[in-house]
Amino acid sequence: MERVVQFTGPRQVEVAEHARAELPPGHLRVRTRYSGISAGTELTAYRGTNPYLTRTWDPEARLFRDGAAGIEYPVAGWGYSEVGEVIEVSPELAGTPGVPRLGDTVWGIWGHRSEGIVPVERMIGHTLLAGLDDLSGAFARVGAIAYNAVLAGDIHLGEDVAVFGQGVIGLLTTRLAQLNGARVTAVDALDDRLEAAKRYGARHTLNARTDAVAERVREITAGLGADLAIEISGAHPALQEAMRSVAVGGRVVASGFYQGDGIGLRLGDEFHHNRVQLVCSQIGGVPPALAHRWSQERLQHAFLRLVAEGQVDVNSLVSHVVPAADAADAYVLLDERPADALQVVLEF
């Protein structure tokens, strides 16, 4: 039997059992060891705020259509940060270059389930690098999201960058921006996360609840404002403050997953008068100017290589490893007590 974590309704989680499916041609079967929970995208499905639950995405028109839901409850196997062991390979793939072998530890996306059946084209080159432990493999996708935001920011050596949101992806963004030559100011509402941001390379930290963030950023930058702000939290007030914090002609990378109407955004204020550039970063694609060289695959590989080289620490971000059977408790923790957790990982 296969175990699958699924949402049966808003804030309702169960671990269901399904009969084990046969392995089709061109696929691998992977036994999951760890699966990381996304505290952003996944919680939108858990809470019932995800736009796919009320509208349908038209991939040809690139528009959401009203009138029907794109997904319905139960929402099964939502995760996108998995690592596990190859336990079956479709026979015709034996000996194919780049295909993981039986017993290899691999990383990829197959959701919160005890076993994943994954097309081979999505697993070529996904054997975990030597020197990385299994938990590191669960950071390939979240690391790529942070990497993509930094590429979209087009950081230059010595520039001032404000990173809004210091959860898992925000802390990784802070570290990658610092590695890229930025002087980073980290912004969050939780002091513990700001302390972590210092360890990840932030030169300055600001508390969004108690500091006048835009004014303090200007003090830090001798009145200029940040060259770039990266907003990773998905909160509209944070995006507004990011636009207030950048210099004239500065850039804001919006990398969060924003829900509902943009309450709190005042586009006639600093955004308009300072001619702020607003850029969206989303893991479905890389910045257009880099698309001839970069891809989602390269983002993931490049990030894991930095981890293997010791330039980015991911293991200290894991605050909880929860047995998959207790998945409901893990979501309650992230939903109701976010200050108590960073990366929560399900163990199968």
C-alpha positions, 0 to 999 in steps of 0.5 A: 500500500502507498500512503499519501498526505492529502487535504480533504477540506480547508485545514483538514488533513489525512494520510490515506492509503492506496493500492500500489500502482504498476510501474509504467514504461519510462518511469522510476519508482522512488521510496520517499525518505523525506518530503519538505513542507512549503510554508507558503504555497502549500498552506494556501491549499491547506487554508483554502485560499489557493486561486486554483480552488476557485478558478481555472488556469488556462495555460494557452491564454495564460489567464485564470478563468472564473466559473469553475475550480481548477482543483478540488478537495481532496488535494493529494500529494501536494509537496514539491521537495522530496528525496528518496531511494530508487527501488524500481526502474522500468526495464527498458531504461536499464543502462540509459546514460544519466538514469538513476540506478537501483539504490541511488538516492535521488531528489525531485518532485513527487509529492507527500507520498510514501512512494513516487512514480516519476517519469524518467525525464524528470529524474535524469541527473537527479542522483544526490551529489556525493557529500550531501545527506538526504535532508539536503536533497529536500531543499533543491526546489526551495533553494531554486526559488531563492536562486531565481529571485536573486537572478531576477534582482540582477545584483551588482557587487556592493549594492544594497539589497533589502530582503523582506521575509526571513522564513526558509526561502528568505534566509536562503535568499539572504545568503545567496544575495550576500554571496552575490556581492550584496550588502543585505538588510533582512526584514522580518517580524520575528526576532528569532528569524532576524538572528538567523538572518545574521548567520546567513549573511545579513549586515543589518536586520530590521523588525517589521513591527517595531522599526520604520523600515523604509526610513531605516533603510535610507539611513543605512544607505546614506539617504539613497534607499536600497538598490534592490528589494526582494519580497519573499513573504507573500504579504501585501504590506511587505510588498508595499514597504519594499517599494517604499524602501528602494531608491529612485529607479530601484527594483523590487522583485516580488517572489512571494505567492500573494493571496486575494486582493492587494490590500495595503498597496498604494501604487500612487505613492512611492511606486509612482513617484520614484519610478520603481521597477516591479518584477515578478519572480516565479519558479515556473520560469527564469528571468527572460534575459537569462533563459538562453542559459538558465533553466529550472534544472540549472537553478536546482543543480547550482543550488545543491552544488553550493550546498555540497561546497559548504557555501550554503547551510540548509540543515540548520534550517530544519526545525522539525522532522515529523513522522508522515503519520502525524502530518496533520500536526505539522500543518497546524504548527505551521499555520498557527505557530509559525514563530516556532518552526522553520523547515518542517519535514515529513519523514516516511 
